[in-house]
C-alpha cells in the first residue's frame, strides 16, 4: 500500500489541534517549561492557554535542582549556584552552575517554584526564576522594626493560583530589645495575599513561653518556616520544640516531640525540618555526624515515625577529612528527595572541603557525585560562620521548581 504525502493534510491537522482547546492542553502539558515560555508568543490563543491558572496546576512540579549561595559573596549582592538533580554526574564545570537573580536580590525562601527575596534590609519581592517575573511586596502594617520581621512564603499551585506571605513580628510597635529583659516578647502574625495585594492582621498576639523561639544568638527560627500541606512549620534548634500555623483556619499549634531526641539543651544534637512532595521530615544527628535519623510526621500530627536510618560511615572512609573534630563541620545536609519509588529516594550532601555535591541513597547507602563546586580548603581559609556555628551542618538551600505561575 502506497501513501502519498499531502501538505494540505498536515495543515488541516495543525489547524485541528490549534482549534481544539482540550487537545491543545493535553499536548502542551507534556512539553518542557522552557518551550512553553517561548510558545506563549505563537498566538494570543496559545498565550491565553499557557497563562491560565488551570493550565499551571496541570503541570507536575518536578524538582529540577537546589539553589545554594556561593561562599565568600557579599550580603548586598549575593551569588548563587544551581545544583542539578535531573542529570547527576553530567555537570562538572561549576561556572555552568551559576544561577542569576535580579541585582541585589537575596533569596529568603522558596516555595513550589516561587522565590521570596530580600533587597536591602526591608524590601521584599516575589520572583519566578522560570519566567523572570517579579513583584515587590508592600510594607507590612508595622515597619518600625523591619529587621526583626520574619517572612515566610506559602504557595500551593494545586490548590490555588494565589500565594500568601506570613510575617511574624514583635507585637509592640517601636519596641526596643532592652524594653523587656528575658526576650519573652509577644509576637503578631500578619498575612499578605497576592489576591488582594495587601496585608492584614491574623489573630491575637501570642507568646512562645519557655522556648528559644524568643532567644537571640542565631536561634530565632521564625525566619526558617517550612511550608507543607497547607501549614508553615518552625523548629527551635535549641530545645527542638516545633510550632505550626495552618493557613486555612489561621490557628497556631504545637507539633509533638519525638521520643528519641534529647528533651533538654544539647548543642551536639542537631535537628532540622525539610519538606519534599508533601512529606514533612525531621532530620536528627549528633556531632560529628556518623549516622542520620530521618523521621516523618503522621498526617494527623499525632506523632513521628522513623522513615530512614542512614549510616554515614562509608562516607567517612571515602572522605576522612570531611569529618574533623566537633564543632567543625565541613559538610552540609542540603535536601531529601522523595521519589515515587521509595527505593530511589536520596539525600543531597555538600562536602565543602572536597567541593563535591553527593547523592546518597536513603535505602542502600550507595552514593555518587552530582557535581563539583568551589572547594573550601583548610581551617585558615574556612569561612568564619562554618568554624563557629554548628548549625552549618544544615546550610540554607532553596528548591528550584520550574513553574509558569504568576507573581
N, C-alpha and C positions, 0 to 999 in steps of 0.2 A: 504494500500500500504506500503510495506516494503522498507526501504532504507538501503543499506549496505555501511558502511564507507570504503573507499579505500584510503590509504595513498598516492597512486600514483596520485589520483585526486588533493589532496591538494598540492602536489609537483608541478604538472603542473600549478595550479592556481598561486602559488607563482612565478613560472618562467614566467608566462604570465605578471604578474604585473611588475616584475623586468625588463622585456624586452620592456615594453610599456612606453616610456618616458612620454607621456602626462598623462597616467593613474597614473603613479608613482607620478607625480607632484600634481595631484588632491588629492591624498591620503596624501602626506607629508604636504601640506599646511594646513591641518586640525589638525596637531599634535602640542603639546606644544613645545616651543622653546628648552627647556632642552632636550627633546627627540631627536630633530633634531641635536643638537650638538653631542650627542652620536652616532646617526645613520650615521654621516659622516665617521665613521671608519668601516662601514659594508663592503663597497667596493669602488673602485675608481669611479665607475659609480655613486653611491649614493653621494659620496663626491662632484663630479662634479656638480650634480643636485642641491644639497643644497647650494653650494658655488656660484652658478650662480647669478649674479645681478638681472636677470629677476625673479628668484625664490624669492629673498628677497623682491622685490617690490610687489609680490603677497600676502605677509603676512600682515594682518591688524595690524597697530601699536596700540596695546592696552596699555593704561597707567596702569602699574602694581602697581606703588606706587610713593611716593615722597621721595627724599633723602634730609635730613637736617643734618647740622653739630651739633655735640654734644656741649653743653655748657662746658666751662672750659677746652677746649683742646688747645694745643699749635699750633701756626700757622705753625711751620715747620713739624708737624706730626699730622694733624687734624684727628678726628674720626667722623664717620657718622652713622646715623641710617636710616633705611628704614621704612617709614610709608606705610603699605599695604593698597591698595584701592580696592582690589579684594575680600577680606574676612573681612569686617569691624566687629569689636567686638569680633573676634575669637582669636586674639593675645593680651595677656596682659603682658607677660614677656618681659621687654624691652631688656633683654640680647639676646633674639631671633631676635631682630630687627637690630642687628649690620650689617653694610654694609662695606665690606672691599675694600680697594684700594691698589695699589702698595705703598710701604712705601714712605712717604714724599709727596704723591700726594695731592693737594688741588683742589677741584672742582671749576672751574670758571663759567662754564655754561654747560647746557645740551641741546641737540637738536635731537629729534627723535631717541633716543637710544644711541647716542654717547655723550661722555663727553669731554669737553675741560678742561684740568687740568694744574696746575702750580706746579713746584717743585723749591723751592728757589725763587729768585727774578725774574728770566728771562728765565727759561727753561719751555717750554710748550709741552704738549703731548695731543694726541687724544686717548681716551681709550674707548673700548667697554666692558662694565661690563658683558655682556652676554657671550661673547666668551673669555674674559680676555685678549684680544689682545690690544696692544698699540703701538704707533709710536711717535717718537719725531719730533717736528717741527723745521726746520732750523731757525737760527736767521733771523729776518726781515731785510730790507735794511738799516735801521738806528738803531743801537744798543747803541748809546751813552746815550740815556735817556730811557732805557728799563723799568724803574719803572713807567714811565708815558705813556707807550704804552698800549692801551686798546683793548683787543682782543675779538671778537665775532664770534661764530660758526654759520654757515649757512648750513643746510643739509635737503634735502627733498628726501627721498628714492623713492617716487612715480614718481619723475621727472628724477633723475639721481643717479647712484651709487656713485658718487663723491661728496665730501663736500668741502666747502670753509671756510677760516678763514679771517675775516675782521679786520685789525688793524687800529685804529685811533691814530695818534701820532702827536706831535708838528712838524711843517714843517721845522723849522730851526734846523739843526744838531748842537748838542752840546749846545743848548740854556739853559741858567740858568733862573730860575723863576724871578730873580732880574733884568734881562736884560730889561724887558718890563713891567713896572708897569701897573696895571689895568687888567692884565690877559686876555686882548683881543688879544689872540695869534692865529696865523694861524695854522690850522690842515691839515694833509695829510692822505689820506687813502691808505693803501696797501692791496693787496689781495693775499692770499695763496690758491693754488688749489691742491687737492690731486691727480688730474690727471697729473699735470706737476711736482709736488713735489717742487715747487719754489714760491717765492714771486715776485710781480710786483707792480708798482705804478698804481693807478687808478685816473685819472682826475687831476685837479689842486688843489693847496692848497686852503682852504676855511676858512672863519671866521664866527663864530656864534655870531653876534653882538647883544648887548643888552640882553644877556641871561646868566644865571648862568651855562650854559654848560662850561663856561670858569672860573668859580669861584671855589676856593678850599673849605675847610671845609666840605668835605664829600659829596658835591652836584655834583661833576663831574660824570655824569651818562653815559658817553660813554662806561663804562665797564658793563653796565646793559642792553645791547641790547636785544630786544625780536624779534626773527625770526618768521615771519608769512607770508604765501602766497608769498614767493619769495622776501621779503624785511626785513631788520633789522630796528627796531624802537627803538628810545631813547626818554626818557621823562626827563624834567627838574623838579626836585621836589620842586623848589622854585617858579617859575612863571608858571609851568605846561605846558610850550610850548613843542612841540614834533617834532622831525625830523624823516625821514626815508631814507634809502638807498636801492634802488632797485638793486638786484643782476644781473639782465639781462642787463639792459641798463646802470648800474653803475651811476645813477643820484641821487642826493640828493633832497629831497623835504620836505615840512613842512605840518604836519597834522593840520586840523582846530581845534580851541579851542572850546570845548563845551560851550554853553551859560550859563550853570548853575554852573560853578565853578568860584572862585574868579579870577579876572584879575590882581590882584596885590599881592604882597607878603603877605602871610597869613600862618604862620607856623602851625596853628591849623588845617588847611585843608590839608589833605594828599591825594595824587594821586599815582597810581601805574598801570603799564601795565602788563597784563598777556595774554598768548595765550593758547588755547586749541582746538585741532582738526580744525584748520583753522579759528578760531574766535579770533579776537583781542579785548580784553576788557580793559576798563579804569575804575578802581575802585576809588571811591571818598568817603571820610568820614571826619567828623570833630572829633577833640579830646576833651574829651574822646568819643569813638565811641558808639553811641546808634542806629544808622541806617547806612545803606550802600547803595550806588547807584552804580550799575554796568551798564556801557554803552558799546555798541559795535559799531565799526566803520563800515560805509557803505562800500560795496565792491569797490565803485569808489572813496572812500576817500572824499566824498562830505560833510560828517557830521557824527554826532554820534546819536544813538538812545538809550533811556533808556531801557535796557533789563530786569533788575531785580531791585526791590526796597526791601531791606531786613531790617526787623525790628529786632534789636538785643536785645531789652528789655527783652524778655523771658530768654535770656542767662544771663542778669544782675541779674535777680531774682534767677536763679539756681546757679550762681557762683558770688555772690556780691563782693568778694574780688578781682576778676579779673578786676574790673572797678574802680580803685582808681582815685585820682585827677590828671589831666594832669600836667606835661608831662609824668608821669609814665605809662608805657604800659606793662601790664602783659599778653598780648595776641598778637598773630600774625595771620594775614590772609595769609595762605600759598598758596592756589590754588583754581581755579574754574574748575570743571569738567563738561563739556558739554556732556550729554548723547543723544543717538538717539531720545529717548522720552524726550522732554524738561521738562516734569513734574518730571523727575528723576534727573535733573541737580542739583549739590550741590557745596558747598564751604567747604574747609578744614581749620579749625582753630586750633591753638595750644594755649592752656591755660597754660601758664608757671607755675603759682603758684600751679595749680592743677596737673600738669604733665599729662594732658589729651589732646588727639587729637580728635576733634569733627567734625562730618559730619553734615552740616547744609543744609537742602533742600532749594533751592533758590525760590521755588514757595510757599510752605505752611509753611516754617519756622520750620518744625519738625527737631529735632536734636538727634543724638545718638553718643555714643563713638566709635571711631575706635580702639584706643589702648592707653596704658599708656606709658609715658616716665618718665625720672627722673624729679621730681618736683623741682621748684625753690622756696625757702622759702620767708622770709621777706626781707625788704629793706636792711638789713645789709649784707646778703649773695647774694643779687641780682647782677648779673654781671654789671659792670660799663656801658658798651655800652647801656644796656637796661634802665639804670637810666637816662642817659644824652642825648640820641638820640631818638627823637620822631619817626624817620624813622624805628625804630624797630617794629613798627606796621606791617610792611611787611618784615618778615625775609627771608633771602636767602633760596631758595629751588630749587630742581632740579628734573625734571620728570625722572622717571625710566621706560623706554620702552624696552622690550626685542627685540633684533634685531640681525640678522646674518650679517649685513653689515660689509664690510671690512674696516680697517683703513689704 
